[in-house]
Amino acid sequence: MNTKWMARGNCSVQPPETFFPSDGVGVLKAQHICSSCPVQERCLEYALRNRIEHGVWGGHSERSRRRILRERTAAARREAAPDLNASNDADQLV
């Protein structure tokens, strides 16, 4: 897995503990640092793909990343399921 992009992150010049805060103020500080990061999206996707549970990654807290994963899972299920409304509409036309 290529992680060379991490060296370009704003976090690379910060103490690691900045991104593993113990309170909401710490989360906000980490998110502020991430907000202008050139690899923010890549960092978030890395954390989501690898199911990283702790810390701020790509400007998102643990809770935020769990929500993103739930939303993506729900969207994937909706896309994979047959469109029941369309089949009901077709039945009514017959």
C-alpha positions as CSV (number, residue, x, y, z in Angstrom):
1,M,0.0,0.0,0.0
2,N,1.5,3.3,-1.1
3,T,1.4,5.9,1.7
4,K,4.0,8.4,0.3
5,W,1.2,10.9,0.0
6,M,1.2,11.1,3.9
7,A,4.5,13.1,3.8
8,R,2.7,15.9,1.9
9,G,0.0,16.2,4.6
10,N,-0.3,19.2,7.0
11,C,0.0,16.7,9.8
12,S,3.5,15.7,8.9
13,V,4.9,18.8,10.6
14,Q,2.6,18.5,13.7
15,P,2.9,16.3,16.8
16,P,0.9,13.1,16.2
17,E,-1.0,13.6,19.4
18,T,-2.7,16.6,17.8
19,F,-4.7,14.2,15.7
20,F,-5.6,11.9,18.5
21,P,-7.4,14.4,20.8
22,S,-9.2,13.6,24.0
23,D,-11.8,16.4,23.7
24,G,-13.9,18.3,21.3
25,V,-11.6,21.3,21.3
26,G,-8.7,19.1,20.2
27,V,-10.9,17.6,17.4
28,L,-11.6,21.2,16.2
29,K,-7.9,22.0,16.2
30,A,-7.1,18.9,14.2
31,Q,-9.9,19.6,11.8
32,H,-8.6,23.2,11.3
33,I,-5.2,21.8,10.4
34,C,-6.8,19.3,8.0
35,S,-9.0,21.9,6.3
36,S,-6.2,23.3,4.1
37,C,-4.4,20.0,3.6
38,P,-3.5,19.1,0.0
39,V,-4.1,15.4,0.7
40,Q,-7.3,15.7,2.9
41,E,-9.5,13.6,0.6
42,R,-6.9,10.9,0.1
43,C,-6.4,10.8,3.9
44,L,-10.1,10.4,4.6
45,E,-10.4,7.6,2.0
46,Y,-7.4,5.9,3.5
47,A,-9.0,5.9,6.9
48,L,-12.3,4.8,5.6
49,R,-10.9,2.0,3.5
50,N,-8.7,0.7,6.3
51,R,-11.4,1.2,9.0
52,I,-9.2,3.3,11.2
53,E,-11.2,3.8,14.3
54,H,-9.2,6.4,16.2
55,G,-8.1,10.0,15.6
56,V,-8.9,12.7,13.1
57,W,-8.2,11.6,9.5
58,G,-9.0,13.8,6.5
59,G,-10.6,16.3,8.7
60,H,-13.1,13.8,10.1
61,S,-13.5,12.5,13.6
62,E,-14.2,8.8,14.5
63,R,-17.9,9.6,14.7
64,S,-18.0,11.4,11.4
65,R,-16.2,8.6,9.6
66,R,-18.6,6.0,11.1
67,R,-21.5,8.2,9.7
68,I,-19.9,8.4,6.3
69,L,-19.5,4.6,6.2
70,R,-23.1,4.0,7.2
71,E,-24.3,6.4,4.6
72,R,-22.2,4.8,1.9
73,T,-23.4,1.3,2.9
74,A,-27.0,2.4,2.8
75,A,-26.5,4.0,-0.6
76,A,-24.8,0.9,-2.0
77,R,-27.7,-1.2,-0.7
78,R,-30.2,1.1,-2.4
79,E,-28.3,0.9,-5.7
80,A,-28.0,-2.9,-5.5
81,A,-31.6,-3.5,-4.6
82,P,-34.2,-3.7,-7.4
83,D,-36.3,-0.6,-7.7
84,L,-39.5,-1.9,-6.1
85,N,-41.4,1.3,-7.0
86,A,-40.6,0.9,-10.7
87,S,-42.0,-2.7,-10.6
88,N,-45.1,-1.6,-8.8
89,D,-45.7,1.1,-11.4
90,A,-45.2,-1.4,-14.2
91,D,-47.8,-3.7,-12.6
92,Q,-50.3,-0.9,-12.4
93,L,-49.9,-0.2,-16.1
94,V,-51.0,-3.8,-17.1
